[in-house]
């Protein structure tokens, strides 16, 4: 089964391709009945590495530097390859399991390292994500919360949209009772230039389901994530 879904509200060619394959051949009957493997990858217009290398060379020239200098000769290639790496999500299997015990309390993965590129300045922002959910019929492998965060972070982003995309995707694909996502990050476009507010951190949140509508559940989620906000 192949599903296509838009991963942001802008008019763009970017989509997430979700391909679900039942593990009938390699799993036991009980596993095959309830452990789908989902491979997720973005589709973009294919990047043109050679053109990117030439563009970096032109940028150096425009900045008054000589790309033929011995110290800069490999810089266009290095910069282009670095950007391509940071903007290319890694495919992975999103495996879920039956919630046999009927666990209905919060599951929270804290301090997930996250980094992305600001689409306004092409400078990094980095920090941590706290991702939680209230399970429904299925539970998710914990490492996959970090994988989903990385999938959306490897793009030109703003923190607000990144936070919402992670929450929206988990709510749609996992169908939990609720989802909560908090991202806390420092933006180099704010710390290295302009106001140069080194150490300033931006906190964004996105909530779905019970974590949005129920005061006690929402308070529990933020209380469990709160300890991360006061780190030096």
C-alpha positions as CSV (number, residue, x, y, z in Angstrom):
1,X,0.0,0.0,0.0
2,X,1.4,3.4,-0.9
3,X,0.1,6.6,0.6
4,X,1.1,10.2,-0.3
5,X,0.7,12.9,2.3
6,X,1.7,16.6,2.3
7,X,4.1,17.4,5.0
8,X,3.5,21.1,5.2
9,X,0.9,23.6,4.2
10,X,3.0,25.4,1.6
11,X,2.8,24.8,-2.1
12,X,5.8,22.7,-2.8
13,X,6.9,19.5,-4.5
14,X,7.9,18.0,-1.1
15,X,5.9,15.0,0.0
16,X,6.4,12.2,2.4
17,X,6.0,8.8,0.8
18,X,4.7,6.2,3.2
19,X,4.9,2.6,2.1
20,X,3.4,-0.1,4.3
21,X,4.2,-3.8,3.9
22,X,2.8,-6.5,6.0
23,X,5.5,-8.8,7.3
24,X,3.7,-12.0,6.2
25,X,6.8,-13.9,5.0
26,X,9.2,-13.2,7.9
27,X,6.8,-13.0,10.9
28,X,4.8,-15.4,12.9
29,X,1.0,-15.3,12.3
30,X,0.5,-13.2,15.4
31,X,3.2,-10.8,14.3
32,X,2.0,-10.6,10.7
33,X,-1.4,-9.7,12.0
34,X,-0.3,-6.6,13.9
35,X,3.3,-5.4,13.2
36,X,3.3,-3.3,10.1
37,X,6.7,-2.0,8.8
38,X,6.5,1.5,7.4
39,X,9.3,2.9,5.3
40,X,9.3,6.7,5.2
41,X,11.2,8.9,2.9
42,X,10.8,12.4,1.3
43,X,10.6,12.8,-2.4
44,X,12.2,16.0,-3.7
45,X,13.3,17.2,-7.1
46,X,16.6,15.3,-7.5
47,X,19.4,17.5,-6.2
48,X,22.1,18.6,-8.6
49,X,25.3,18.1,-6.8
50,X,27.5,19.5,-9.6
51,X,25.4,22.6,-9.8
52,X,25.5,23.1,-6.0
53,X,29.3,22.9,-6.1
54,X,29.4,25.5,-8.8
55,X,27.0,27.7,-6.9
56,X,29.2,27.6,-3.8
57,X,32.2,28.6,-5.9
58,X,30.3,31.5,-7.4
59,X,29.2,32.6,-3.9
60,X,32.9,32.6,-2.7
61,X,33.7,34.8,-5.7
62,X,30.8,37.1,-5.0
63,X,32.1,37.4,-1.4
64,X,35.5,38.6,-2.7
65,X,37.2,35.3,-2.1
66,X,39.3,33.3,-4.6
67,X,37.9,29.7,-4.9
68,X,41.1,28.7,-6.7
69,X,43.1,29.5,-3.5
70,X,44.8,26.4,-2.2
71,X,42.8,26.7,1.1
72,X,39.5,27.1,-0.7
73,X,39.9,24.7,-3.6
74,X,37.9,21.9,-2.0
75,X,35.5,24.2,-0.1
76,X,32.7,24.2,-2.7
77,X,32.6,20.4,-2.8
78,X,32.6,20.2,1.0
79,X,29.9,22.8,1.5
80,X,27.7,21.2,-1.2
81,X,28.1,17.7,0.3
82,X,27.4,19.0,3.8
83,X,24.2,20.6,2.8
84,X,23.0,17.6,0.9
85,X,23.7,15.4,3.9
86,X,21.8,17.7,6.2
87,X,18.8,18.0,3.8
88,X,18.4,14.3,3.0
89,X,16.2,12.3,5.5
90,X,17.3,8.7,6.2
91,X,14.7,6.0,5.4
92,X,13.7,3.7,8.4
93,X,11.1,1.2,9.4
94,X,8.4,2.5,11.7
95,X,7.4,-0.7,13.6
96,X,4.5,-0.7,16.0
97,X,3.3,-3.4,18.4
98,X,0.0,-4.3,19.9
99,X,-0.8,-2.6,23.2
100,X,-1.6,-6.0,24.8
101,X,-1.5,-4.7,28.4
102,X,-3.8,-1.8,27.6
103,X,-1.2,0.7,28.8
104,X,-2.9,4.1,28.8
105,X,-0.4,6.4,30.6
106,X,2.0,8.9,29.0
107,X,5.1,7.6,27.2
108,X,7.7,10.4,26.9
109,X,11.1,10.4,25.2
110,X,13.0,13.4,26.5
111,X,16.1,15.3,25.3
112,X,16.1,13.8,21.8
113,X,19.0,15.7,20.0
114,X,17.6,17.6,17.0
115,X,19.2,19.9,14.5
116,X,18.0,21.5,11.3
117,X,18.7,24.4,8.9
118,X,16.8,27.7,9.2
119,X,15.2,28.3,5.8
120,X,15.6,32.1,6.2
121,X,19.4,32.2,6.7
122,X,20.6,28.7,5.9
123,X,22.2,28.6,9.4
124,X,21.7,25.7,11.8
125,X,19.4,25.6,14.8
126,X,19.9,22.8,17.3
127,X,18.6,21.6,20.6
128,X,16.4,18.9,22.0
129,X,12.9,17.5,21.4
130,X,10.6,16.0,24.0
131,X,8.0,13.7,22.3
132,X,5.2,12.0,24.2
133,X,2.0,10.1,23.4
134,X,-0.9,8.4,25.1
135,X,-1.1,4.9,23.5
136,X,-4.2,3.7,21.8
137,X,-4.3,0.2,20.4
138,X,-0.6,0.2,19.4
139,X,2.7,1.2,20.9
140,X,5.8,2.5,19.1
141,X,9.4,1.5,19.3
142,X,11.0,4.3,21.3
143,X,13.9,4.9,18.9
144,X,11.3,5.7,16.2
145,X,10.3,8.9,18.0
146,X,13.8,10.1,17.4
147,X,13.7,8.8,13.8
148,X,10.5,10.8,13.0
149,X,12.0,13.9,14.5
150,X,15.1,13.6,12.3
151,X,13.0,12.9,9.2
152,X,11.3,16.3,9.4
153,X,14.4,18.1,10.7
154,X,16.5,17.2,7.7
155,X,15.0,20.0,5.6
156,X,15.0,23.7,5.4
157,X,12.8,24.5,8.3
158,X,11.4,26.9,10.9
159,X,11.0,25.5,14.4
160,X,7.3,26.2,14.6
161,X,6.5,24.1,11.5
162,X,8.9,21.3,12.5
163,X,7.2,20.9,15.9
164,X,3.8,20.7,14.3
165,X,4.8,18.3,11.5
166,X,6.2,15.8,14.1
167,X,3.0,15.9,16.1
168,X,0.7,15.8,13.1
169,X,2.5,12.8,11.6
170,X,2.5,10.8,14.8
171,X,-1.2,11.5,15.4
172,X,-2.1,10.4,11.9
173,X,0.0,7.3,11.7
174,X,-0.1,6.0,15.2
175,X,-3.7,7.0,16.1
176,X,-2.9,7.5,19.8
177,X,-5.2,9.1,22.4
178,X,-2.9,12.1,22.4
179,X,0.4,13.5,21.2
180,X,2.7,16.1,22.6
181,X,5.9,17.6,21.1
182,X,8.1,20.3,22.6
183,X,11.3,21.5,20.9
184,X,13.8,23.7,22.6
185,X,16.6,25.0,20.3
186,X,19.2,27.7,19.9
187,X,19.2,29.4,16.5
188,X,22.5,30.5,15.0
189,X,20.7,33.1,12.9
190,X,20.0,34.8,16.2
191,X,23.2,34.0,18.1
192,X,25.9,34.5,15.4
193,X,24.4,37.5,13.6
194,X,22.0,40.3,14.1
195,X,21.1,40.7,17.8
196,X,23.8,38.0,18.7
197,X,21.8,36.7,21.6
198,X,24.1,33.8,22.4
199,X,22.4,31.2,24.6
200,X,18.8,32.4,23.9
201,X,16.6,29.4,23.3
202,X,13.2,29.1,21.6
203,X,10.6,26.7,22.9
204,X,7.7,25.5,20.7
205,X,5.0,23.0,21.4
206,X,2.3,21.1,19.5
207,X,-0.5,19.0,21.1
208,X,-3.2,16.7,19.8
209,X,-6.0,14.7,21.4
210,X,-6.3,14.3,25.1
211,X,-3.0,16.1,25.7
212,X,-4.6,19.2,24.1
213,X,-8.1,19.0,25.5
214,X,-7.7,17.6,29.0
215,X,-6.1,20.0,31.5
216,X,-4.6,17.2,33.8
217,X,-3.0,15.3,30.9
218,X,-1.6,18.5,29.4
219,X,-0.2,19.5,32.7
220,X,1.4,16.1,33.3
221,X,3.1,16.2,29.9
222,X,4.6,19.7,30.4
223,X,5.6,18.9,34.0
224,X,7.5,15.8,32.9
225,X,9.2,17.7,30.1
226,X,9.8,20.8,32.2
227,X,13.0,19.7,33.8
228,X,14.8,19.9,30.5
229,X,14.0,23.6,30.1
230,X,16.2,24.8,33.0
231,X,19.4,23.2,31.8
232,X,22.4,25.7,31.8
